[in-house]
Each structure stands twice: as structure tokens, then as C-alpha cells.
Amino acid sequence: MEHAPYERLKWRVLRYAGALPSEKRAQEMTDADYLYCLVHEMLDREEAMERLCPECRTRAEEARCSICESHINDAIRNAFSVKKVSASHGKGEADIISEEPIDEAKLREAITKTGYDFVSMTSKPYEKHALFAFLKK
């Protein structure tokens, strides 16, 4: 689904509506239906945010940054062969697990293409921890 954004959008709309793709109502939906549902979902979220006190609204808006995190994760996955990538808006960093070294210039380019700032990079060898490794003497 990562490389099929339209299909991913359809899945998200169906999940919001509580429908499965195999259901008749989902199979009969047109592009206009998907757009209509998506707009209503956005409006529902906006109205819910307006009902919050200012402090709670600020915390909720900061929590929305999972979108930012997914943009960074996708950019890194597309630029490198990685085992795992996990960006955190709150920490302002992305953890990347890769068997190959990550080229800093290429990483900077991938991040800045998304519109986000690349600040710095640190690297260390990945140490795989075995399950129950603490039991070894």
C-alpha cells in the first residue's frame, strides 16, 4: 500500500466508516463517495478539536505529527535499504536500523526533499540482542 496512495486512502476511509472492502456497500462506492467521506472525517475531527480547551487542543495538535513522522519514514525507506526506521516528532529524531552504512549527504537530500530540516546525523553499530541474553553468564 505504501506505493499505492489512492488504495491506502480508500482503506483509511473504509476503516473510518467501519466497512470492509469485501462488503457490498464498499464495492459500490465511487471516487466521489470516498471524497465525501474523507471531507466529513476531516470536518468531524476539526469540530472535535474546537470542543477542547486551549491546553488540550495544543497537546492534540502536537500529537497529529504522526503525519510528519510518516513522511520522514517514507523518504528514508525510499532512499535506503533499511531494516527499520522510526521517526519521532517529539524527540526530533529518526532511528534507522540498516546493515549498510547510511550516507549523510544522501540522507540530508532525502529529508530536505520532503520539506523538513535535516539537523545532524550520528551513527553507531547495531547490536542485536538475543532473547533472554540477560541469562547468559
Buried (B, 14 or more C-beta within 10 A) or exposed (E): EEEEEEEEBBEBBBEBBEBEEEEEEBEEBEEEBBEEBBEEBEEEEEEEEEEEEEEEBEEEEEEEBEEBBEBBBBBBBEBBEBEEBBBBBEEEBBEBEBEEEBEEEEBBEBBEEBEBEBEEBEEEEEEEEEEEEEEEE
